[in-house]
């Protein structure tokens, strides 16, 4: 900044650059506040999710924090307006607070609305692996096309178990052609599936507790019809 001011031999640019620097610094600091949808709120949401909090619950928590920050900004704007008579700063601070409150409220409404969904409204088609397939077949043919950490093991729409990439790490490369998926998978239990008409809130709790963060979805006849994975639940159009 100083170098450019000296180059053009004027002091006009110096206060301008200082103003821009201070403005950008304040904006960066504001963006670190722990309230969604600010970047600080996104970091806090990721931290809560990593610690075991459900992603939607973490989003709502950080959204509430964003609303609190927004209300505080509106109050600060009012105080500045009355105490200092600085109308421009007061209006600008208040507007930013209003926009932040609206954005945080929109996020909370969107996430809360998902809790009223049924499993059928949120499930996706499952990517399945045959129980008698070799580990080598899965790694060479299926995994490169579907980058997910959990796969359902099924044949003729019958659910046999759940395969996770974490479990595959226990299989050495030399055994890939010898081992079958049936030898590596986690056998199916009631923790690994839900029925198609159940509320999505029940499915979330089950995914949080079952250790794999995913579920198969079965219809009334016990046939596999869908797949759910924690953190990737969206209402289907």
MARGU-335474 format. One line per 3 residues: number of its first residue (from 1); their letters; for each residue x, y negated, z negated of N, C-alpha, C, O. Coordinates in steps of 0.02 Angstrom, whole numbers, plus 50000, padded with zeros to 5 digits. Each point is the difference from the previous one (the first is absolute). Example, Ala and Ser with C-alpha at 12.3 -4.5 7.8 and 13.67 -1.06 7.14 Angstrom:
BEGIN
1> as> 50660:50284:49610:49955:49941:50000:50045:49940:50000:50052:50001:49967 | 49930:49946:50069:50042:49941:49997:49961:49945:49963:50025:49945:49992
//
This chain:
BEGIN
1> xxx> 50041:50060:50000:49959:49940:50000:50043:49937:50000:49992:49955:50042 | 50054:50043:49910:50044:49942:49995:50042:49993:50063:50011:49945:50025 | 50014:50112:50001:50041:49999:50061:49961:49971:50058:50027:49961:50039
4> xxx> 49909:50059:49968:49960:49974:50056:49987:49926:49991:50000:49963:50049 | 49988:50015:49890:49988:49929:49988:50062:49959:50017:49995:49946:50030 | 50064:50079:49952:50062:49964:50016:50013:50000:50075:50027:49952:50027
7> xxx> 49954:50102:50007:50012:50006:50071:49961:49947:50039:50026:49968:50045 | 49911:50023:49936:49960:49950:50035:50006:49931:49968:49969:49952:50023 | 50072:50044:49925:50014:49937:49965:49936:49964:49977:49990:49941:50012
10> xxx> 49967:50097:49954:49940:49971:49972:49982:50035:49936:50012:50060:49992 | 49959:49903:49962:49978:50029:49937:49927:50019:50001:49973:50023:49950 | 49994:49968:50107:49929:50013:50004:49985:50075:49994:49951:50020:49969
13> xxx> 50093:50022:50061:49988:50072:50000:50011:50032:49932:49970:50052:49984 | 50073:49919:49975:50017:50031:49936:49939:50009:49955:49987:50056:49978 | 49975:49892:50008:49940:50011:49957:49949:50047:50032:49964:50036:49966
16> xxx> 50033:49963:50101:49953:50044:50035:50020:50074:49989:49957:50042:49985 | 50108:49972:50023:50023:50068:49990:49993:50021:49927:49983:50058:49985 | 50030:49896:49969:49991:50016:49929:49927:50016:49985:49985:50046:49963
19> xxx> 49971:49915:50067:49928:50011:49989:49979:50069:50027:49963:50037:49968 | 50063:49979:50092:49984:50066:50029:50028:50057:49957:49967:50051:49990 | 50094:49939:49986:50031:50051:49958:49960:50011:49936:49986:50057:49982
22> xxx> 49996:49889:49985:49962:50005:49937:49932:50032:50014:49976:50041:49961 | 49992:49938:50094:49935:50027:50017:50002:50075:50013:49958:50037:49976 | 50093:49985:50062:50007:50071:50014:50017:50040:49938:49977:50057:49991
25> xxx> 50063:49913:49965:50018:50033:49937:49938:50010:49956:49990:50053:49972 | 49969:49894:50023:49939:50005:49960:49952:50051:50030:49967:50037:49963 | 50029:49965:50103:49956:50048:50034:50023:50072:49987:49959:50045:49988
28> xxx> 50107:49964:50014:50027:50067:49988:49987:50022:49928:49981:50058:49988 | 50028:49896:49965:49987:50016:49930:49926:50015:49988:49982:50046:49964 | 49975:49914:50067:49928:50011:49994:49980:50068:50027:49957:50034:49972
31> xxx> 50074:49986:50084:49983:50063:50032:50021:50060:49957:49977:50056:50012 | 50067:49932:49939:50022:50055:49956:49954:50010:49940:50010:50046:49960 | 49939:49911:50033:49953:50009:49945:49967:50069:50006:49982:50020:50055
34> xxx> 50009:50015:49889:49974:50069:50002:49925:50005:50009:49965:50029:49958 | 50010:49944:50097:49929:50005:50014:49988:50015:50074:50028:49966:50043 | 49932:50083:49972:49984:50018:50069:49956:49946:50030:49955:49977:49964
37> xxx> 50054:50001:50099:50043:50029:50052:50069:49967:50007:50031:50007:50053 | 49994:49959:49897:50068:49973:50003:50050:50058:50000:49984:50056:49979 | 50077:49930:50045:50051:50052:50003:50016:50029:49932:50011:50060:49993
40> xxx> 49989:49897:49956:50012:50024:49932:49946:50050:49978:50014:50048:49965 | 49924:49939:50056:49946:50046:49985:50007:50066:50035:49984:50052:49973 | 50041:49945:50089:50011:50063:50037:50055:50042:49967:49995:50061:49996
43> xxx> 50057:49904:49980:50053:50036:49965:49973:50031:49936:50016:50058:49984 | 49944:49905:49979:49971:50026:49938:49954:50059:50015:50000:50049:49963 | 49961:49947:50090:49956:50055:50019:50040:50063:50016:49982:50055:49979
46> xxx> 50073:49936:50058:50043:50058:50016:50030:50030:49937:50006:50061:49994 | 50013:49896:49959:50029:50024:49937:49949:50040:49961:50015:50054:49974 | 49923:49920:50022:49948:50035:49963:49984:50067:50032:49988:50050:49966
49> xxx> 50010:49951:50101:49985:50061:50037:50055:50052:49987:49986:50059:49991 | 50077:49918:50009:50055:50046:49988:49997:50029:49929:50022:50056:49989 | 49952:49905:49965:49995:50023:49930:49940:50046:49989:49990:50025:49945
52> xxx> 49971:49988:50108:49944:50047:49993:49931:49971:50004:49951:50037:49999 | 50043:49896:50005:49935:49969:50006:49973:50011:50071:50037:49996:50049 | 49898:50019:49955:49969:50008:50066:50010:49936:50041:49997:49945:49973
55> xxx> 50014:50063:50092:50015:49943:50043:49943:49949:50000:50012:49940:49996 | 49926:50083:50008:49944:49954:50000:49993:49965:49933:49985:49940:49997 | 50026:50097:49949:49998:49969:49933:50055:49948:49992:49989:49947:49971
58> xxx> 50071:50069:50055:50055:49952:49997:49985:49938:50042:50017:49944:49981 | 49950:50065:50076:49981:49943:50042:49950:49955:49965:50006:49939:50002 | 49945:50091:49965:49951:49961:49963:50032:49962:49942:49984:49942:49988
61> xxx> 50062:50091:49976:50034:49967:49944:50040:49940:50023:49996:49946:49970 | 50042:50062:50084:50040:49944:50025:49956:49947:50033:50018:49941:50002 | 49925:50081:50025:49952:49952:50027:49972:49955:49945:49992:49940:50009
64> xxx> 49992:50090:49933:49976:49961:49943:50054:49950:49978:49985:49943:49983 | 50078:50081:50017:50054:49954:49983:50004:49942:50050:50013:49943:49980 | 49975:50072:50083:49999:49947:50051:49944:49950:49987:50010:49940:50010
67> xxx> 49932:50084:49968:49945:49955:49984:50018:49955:49941:49984:49941:50001 | 50050:50087:49949:50020:49960:49942:50049:49945:50021:49994:49943:49978 | 50054:50075:50064:50048:49951:50025:49965:49946:50039:50016:49941:49994
70> xxx> 49934:50079:50047:49963:49952:50041:49961:49951:49956:50001:49940:50013 | 49966:50085:49935:49963:49956:49955:50047:49953:49964:49985:49941:49990 | 50074:50084:49990:50049:49958:49967:50023:49944:50046:50011:49943:49978
73> xxx> 49996:50072:50087:50021:49948:50047:49947:49946:50008:50015:49941:50004 | 49922:50079:49997:49946:49951:50005:49999:49955:49939:49991:49940:50005 | 50019:50091:49936:50001:49961:49938:50059:49951:50000:49993:49942:49980
76> xxx> 50065:50082:50042:50059:49956:50004:49987:49943:50048:50019:49943:49986 | 49948:50071:50070:49984:49947:50047:49955:49946:49969:50010:49940:50010 | 49940:50083:49952:49955:49952:49967:50039:49958:49949:49990:49939:49996
79> xxx> 50053:50093:49966:50040:49964:49950:50045:49948:50033:50005:49944:49976 | 50027:50076:50079:50043:49952:50036:49960:49942:50026:50023:49942:49997 | 49917:50072:50028:49959:49946:50027:49980:49949:49948:50001:49940:50013
82> xxx> 49980:50084:49928:49977:49954:49948:50059:49969:49960:49998:49941:49983 | 50052:50099:50003:50055:49976:49958:50048:49955:50038:50024:49950:49972 | 49992:50066:50090:50050:49963:50037:49970:49958:50057:50033:49956:50027
85> xxx> 49905:50057:49990:49968:49963:50054:50029:50019:50068:49991:49962:50048 | 50043:50095:49957:50029:50023:50063:49948:50042:50037:49998:50061:49993 | 49961:49905:50047:49944:50033:50032:50024:50052:50051:49972:50054:50004
88> xxx> 50079:49929:50035:50024:50046:50052:50023:50066:49970:49980:50054:50022 | 50063:49943:49926:50026:50061:49968:49943:50039:49967:49999:50061:50002 | 49955:49902:49967:49944:50033:49966:49956:50037:50050:49982:50058:49988
91> xxx> 50001:49910:50068:49957:50032:50050:50036:50059:50032:49970:50054:50009 | 50094:49937:50008:50038:50054:50031:50006:50061:49954:49991:50057:50022 | 50025:49931:49914:50005:50055:49952:49933:50036:49991:49998:50061:49997
94> xxx> 49949:49900:49999:49934:50029:49993:49980:50042:50060:49971:50053:49992 | 50043:49923:50069:49983:50037:50060:50038:50066:50005:49971:50052:50018 | 50093:49946:49965:50039:50062:50000:49971:50050:49950:49995:50060:50015
97> xxx> 49985:49915:49926:49969:50043:49950:49935:50030:50025:49987:50059:49988 | 49972:49901:50047:49936:50025:50026:50011:50053:50053:49967:50052:50000 | 50080:49936:50045:50015:50049:50053:50027:50065:49970:49983:50055:50022
100> xxx> 50060:49938:49927:50028:50060:49968:49945:50039:49964:49999:50061:50003 | 49956:49904:49963:49945:50033:49965:49956:50037:50049:49978:50057:49986 | 50007:49912:50071:49958:50032:50050:50033:50062:50029:49966:50051:50010
103> xxx> 50099:49946:50003:50036:50057:50027:50002:50058:49950:49989:50058:50018 | 50025:49926:49919:50003:50052:49948:49931:50031:49990:49994:50061:49990 | 49954:49898:50012:49932:50026:49991:49980:50046:50058:49967:50050:49989
106> xxx> 50054:49932:50071:49986:50041:50058:50032:50069:49995:49970:50050:50017 | 50092:49950:49959:50035:50064:49991:49965:50043:49948:49991:50060:50010 | 49988:49910:49935:49966:50036:49946:49934:50029:50026:49983:50057:49985
109> xxx> 49978:49902:50053:49936:50024:50027:50011:50059:50047:49963:50049:49998 | 50088:49945:50044:50013:50053:50049:50018:50066:49965:49975:50053:50018 | 50070:49943:49933:50022:50060:49965:49944:50029:49958:49990:50060:49998
112> xxx> 49972:49896:49967:49946:50024:49958:49946:50034:50041:49968:50048:49978 | 50021:49927:50083:49950:50030:50043:50017:50071:50020:49956:50040:50014 | 50109:49976:49987:50021:50068:50018:49980:50050:49946:49994:50060:50015
115> xxx> 49997:49918:49923:49983:50046:49947:49930:50028:50008:49983:50050:49969 | 49975:49918:50072:49932:50025:50012:49996:50050:50057:49947:50025:50016 | 50110:49988:50016:50001:50046:50056:49994:50072:49976:50016:50016:49943
118> xxx> 49961:50027:50102:50004:50071:49988:50062:50027:50036:50029:49966:50042 | 49990:50094:49941:50058:50031:50032:49991:50004:50075:50047:49989:50038 | 49892:50026:49984:49987:50007:50072:50013:49935:50038:50021:50002:50058
121> xxx> 49967:49940:49910:50009:49936:50033:50073:49979:50006:50017:49957:50040 | 50027:50074:49920:50070:49979:49998:50048:50052:50027:50058:49984:50014 | 49921:50078:49993:50047:50053:50020:50021:49993:50072:49967:49968:50040
124> xxx> 50090:50062:49976:50025:50004:50069:50007:50073:50019:49998:50044:49957 | 50011:49969:50107:50009:50068:50023:50066:50028:49972:50051:49965:50002 | 49949:50095:49974:50062:50027:49969:50049:50025:50052:49981:50027:50052
127> xxx> 50083:49965:49934:50054:50032:50038:50018:50064:49962:50027:49996:49945 | 49958:50061:50083:50008:50062:49964:50060:50040:50025:50023:49992:50057 | 50001:50051:49899:50055:50046:50015:49975:50070:49987:49971:50013:49947
130> xxx> 50041:50033:50098:49979:50069:49990:50043:50033:49946:50060:49989:49998 | 49910:50051:49959:50038:50030:49945:50053:50049:50024:50051:50009:49966 | 49939:50022:50092:50049:50049:50025:50053:49969:50045:50043:50035:50027
133> xxx> 49954:49898:49983:50051:49965:50040:50066:49998:49962:50000:49999:49938 | 50055:49999:50098:50065:49996:49967:50015:49928:49980:49972:49953:50028 | 50071:50039:49924:50021:49933:49979:50034:49964:50059:49991:49940:50008
136> xxx> 50047:50097:50032:50034:49970:50057:49949:49972:50050:50011:49946:50027 | 49935:50091:49986:49948:49976:50045:49970:49935:49975:49989:49953:50038 | 49997:50044:49897:49971:49940:49971:50048:49940:50008:49979:49946:50020
139> xxx> 50084:50064:49963:50049:49945:50002:50014:49977:50071:50010:49941:50012 | 49991:50106:50035:50017:49983:50069:49940:49974:50041:50008:49956:50042 | 49933:50071:49945:49943:49986:50043:49947:49954:49970:49967:49962:50036
142> xxx> 50024:50041:49899:49944:49964:49969:50024:49936:49964:49971:49947:50010 | 50080:50059:49950:50023:49943:49960:50020:49939:50042:49984:49944:49981 | 50051:50065:50076:50018:49940:50040:49940:49962:50027:50006:49940:50015
145> xxx> 49937:50092:49992:49941:49968:50029:49955:49969:49947:49957:49958:50015 | 50052:50063:49923:49955:49976:49946:50042:49984:49939:50017:50044:49961 | 50000:49892:50033:50045:49979:49946:49960:49988:49936:49984:49943:49983
148> xxx> 50000:50111:49983:49967:49995:49935:50034:50048:49953:50036:50045:50021 | 49953:49945:49915:50036:50039:49949:49963:50061:49976:50028:50043:49966 | 49908:49963:50051:49959:50056:49978:49960:50027:50059:49972:49962:50039
151> xxx> 50027:50104:49967:49963:50033:50053:49956:50055:49970:50018:50032:49950 | 49925:49978:50080:49955:50053:49979:50017:50065:50037:50012:49999:50061 | 49989:50055:49903:50012:50065:50030:49932:50034:50011:49964:50014:49952
154> xxx> 50019:49999:50111:49933:50026:50015:50002:50041:50064:50043:49991:50043 | 49908:50054:49963:49991:50039:50061:49926:50014:50009:49967:50023:49953 | 50008:49964:50106:49929:50009:50014:49957:49961:49950:49948:50024:49978
157> xxx> 50076:49916:50006:49965:49953:49956:49994:50025:49928:49960:49974:49961 | 50079:50076:50022:50003:50023:49930:50063:49972:49968:50055:50010:50026 | 49937:49956:49918:50057:49969:49965:50036:50052:49958:49971:50033:49957
160> xxx> 50095:49973:50055:50041:50047:49963:50043:49967:49947:50014:50030:49948 | 50006:49908:50064:50044:49966:49953:50022:49933:50024:49973:49972:50049 | 50078:50001:49917:50027:49934:50016:50076:50005:50007:50033:50032:49960
163> xxx> 49992:49938:50092:50073:49999:50012:50025:49929:49993:49974:49954:50031 | 50077:50036:49927:50031:49934:49992:50072:50002:50024:50033:50052:49997 | 49990:49891:50027:50070:49996:50022:50048:50011:49942:50056:50024:50009
166> xxx> 49922:49957:49931:50041:50010:49941:50013:50074:49988:50055:50020:49982 | 49894:50022:50029:50008:50072:49991:50046:50029:50053:50035:50049:49986 | 49965:49923:50074:50042:50026:50054:50075:49990:49985:50042:50035:50028
169> xxx> 49974:49918:49928:50070:49987:49985:50033:50059:49965:50061:50006:49998 | 49898:50038:49974:50028:50058:49965:50019:50056:50049:50031:50049:49980 | 49950:49943:50083:50015:50052:50050:50063:49979:50039:50001:49946:50030
172> xxx> 50049:50095:49969:50062:49985:50037:49988:50008:50075:49956:50036:50022 | 50085:49929:50017:49993:50002:50072:50007:50071:50028:49967:50017:50049 | 50074:50024:49920:50010:50069:50023:49936:50042:49994:49993:50050:50035
175> xxx> 49962:49928:49922:49939:50039:49988:49940:49974:50039:49946:50029:49995 | 50062:49918:50043:49944:49969:50035:49963:50050:50045:49939:49999:50003 | 50098:50043:50032:49968:50047:50047:49973:50062:49963:49958:50035:50028
178> xxx> 50063:49977:49912:49978:50059:49963:49939:49984:49956:49954:50040:49994 | 50047:49901:49976:49947:49981:49954:49936:49980:50038:50003:49964:50050 | 49940:50059:49924:49936:49978:50027:49972:49944:49956:50020:49992:49942
181> xxx> 49935:49970:50086:49967:49947:49962:49966:50029:49938:49999:49968:49947 | 49974:50092:50060:49967:50034:49944:50046:50009:49941:49978:50001:49942 | 50087:50005:50071:50049:50011:49947:50019:49936:49964:50026:50001:49944
184> xxx> 49961:49942:50087:50024:49936:49974:49943:49958:49973:50010:49959:49954 | 49931:50050:50072:49943:49956:49983:49978:50009:49927:50019:50048:49967 | 49940:49905:50010:49968:50006:49936:49930:50030:50012:49960:49971:50035
187> xxx> 50026:50087:49936:49936:50033:50012:49941:49955:49981:50005:49960:49954 | 49941:50047:50082:49942:49957:49989:49970:50011:49931:49991:50057:49978 | 49993:49888:49989:49963:50000:49937:49948:49944:50005:49999:49963:50049
190> xxx> 49960:50031:49901:49948:49949:50001:50029:49929:49997:49964:49951:50012 | 50100:50044:49971:50032:49934:49998:50017:49973:50069:50016:49941:50008 | 49981:50102:50043:50023:49981:50066:49945:49989:50051:50014:49992:50060
193> xxx> 49923:50008:49919:49947:49986:50048:49939:49969:49965:49991:50006:49939 | 49969:49960:50101:49936:49972:49977:49946:50017:50050:50015:50019:50057 | 49923:49976:49923:49945:50011:50045:49983:49936:50036:50013:49945:49975
196> xxx> 49958:50061:50083:49992:49944:50046:49955:49944:49972:50008:49943:50020 | 49946:50073:49935:49954:49949:49976:50021:49966:49935:49963:49958:49975 | 50095:50059:49998:50021:49971:49936:50021:49926:50008:50022:49979:50053
199> xxx> 49969:49981:49893:50022:49930:50002:50076:49995:50008:50037:50042:49975 | 49985:49907:50059:50072:49991:50011:50036:49986:49934:50060:50015:49994 | 49905:49958:49957:50031:49986:49935:50022:50065:49967:50053:50003:49968
202> xxx> 49907:50050:50038:50019:50066:49972:50059:50029:50036:50044:50030:49970 | 49957:49960:50096:50057:50024:50040:50064:49965:49981:50053:50031:49997 | 49944:49904:49989:50060:49963:49979:50028:50028:49935:50060:50010:49994
205> xxx> 49896:50003:49959:50023:50027:49936:50033:50068:50009:50051:50015:49968 | 49921:50025:50075:50027:50067:50012:50068:49995:50035:50046:50038:49984 | 49961:49916:50063:50064:49991:50035:50053:49974:49952:50059:50018:50007
208> xxx> 49921:49941:49945:50048:49974:49952:50026:50055:49954:50057:49997:49976 | 49901:50053:50011:50017:50050:49950:50030:50064:50030:50032:50038:49964 | 49958:49975:50101:50019:50066:50026:50073:50007:50020:50022:50055:50017
211> xxx> 50017:49891:49981:50071:50005:50012:50021:49996:50072:50060:49996:50015 | 49892:50003:50033:50018:49994:50070:49971:49937:50032:50022:49979:50054 | 49929:49990:49914:49971:49938:50025:49961:50008:50064:49993:49954:50039
214> xxx> 49979:50106:49971:49961:50013:50061:49948:50053:49985:50006:50037:49951 | 49943:49967:50092:49946:50048:49991:49974:50024:50068:49999:49963:50049 | 49981:50099:49953:49960:50024:50056:49927:49986:49985:49980:49995:49942
217> xxx> 49980:49998:50111:49929:49988:49992:49962:50059:50030:50011:50018:50058 | 49946:50012:49902:49962:50058:50022:49926:49983:50008:49973:49960:49962 | 49995:50070:50087:49928:49990:50009:49961:50048:49956:50028:50035:49959
220> xxx> 49905:49966:50051:49957:50040:49958:50015:50075:50006:49984:50038:49954 | 50044:49982:50101:50015:50071:50012:50072:50018:49983:50022:50056:50013 | 50015:49896:49957:50069:50013:49980:50051:49996:50056:50056:50023:49992
223> xxx> 49925:49947:50064:50046:49993:50056:50037:49934:49995:49972:49949:49979 | 50091:50052:50040:50041:49940:49998:49979:49952:50056:50000:50018:50059 | 49982:49921:49921:49976:49951:50050:50036:49933:49996:49993:49959:50044
226> xxx> 50047:50030:49903:50031:49934:49994:50061:50000:49954:50018:50051:49970 | 50013:49891:50026:50062:49991:49961:50000:49931:49969:49979:49952:50032 | 50044:50044:49907:50008:49936:49964:50070:49997:49972:50026:50050:49976
229> xxx> 50005:49890:50028:50066:49991:49969:50001:49936:49960:49974:49949:50022 | 50054:50055:49920:50001:49943:49954:50035:49940:50031:50053:50007:50030 | 49915:49935:49963:50029:49938:50026:49985:49988:50073:50019:49948:50027
232> xxx> 49946:50099:50006:49984:49991:50071:49926:50009:50014:49980:50021:50054 | 49979:49962:49896:49928:50008:50008:49969:49937:50028:50007:49946:49972 | 49960:50061:50084:49965:49945:50033:49933:50025:50025:49993:50058:50018
235> xxx> 49958:49898:49983:49935:50019:50027:50005:50009:50075:50026:49957:50035 | 49948:50099:49989:50002:50013:50071:49946:49959:50035:49944:49993:49974 | 50073:49980:50085:49951:49961:50038:49950:50046:50035:49955:49977:50035
//
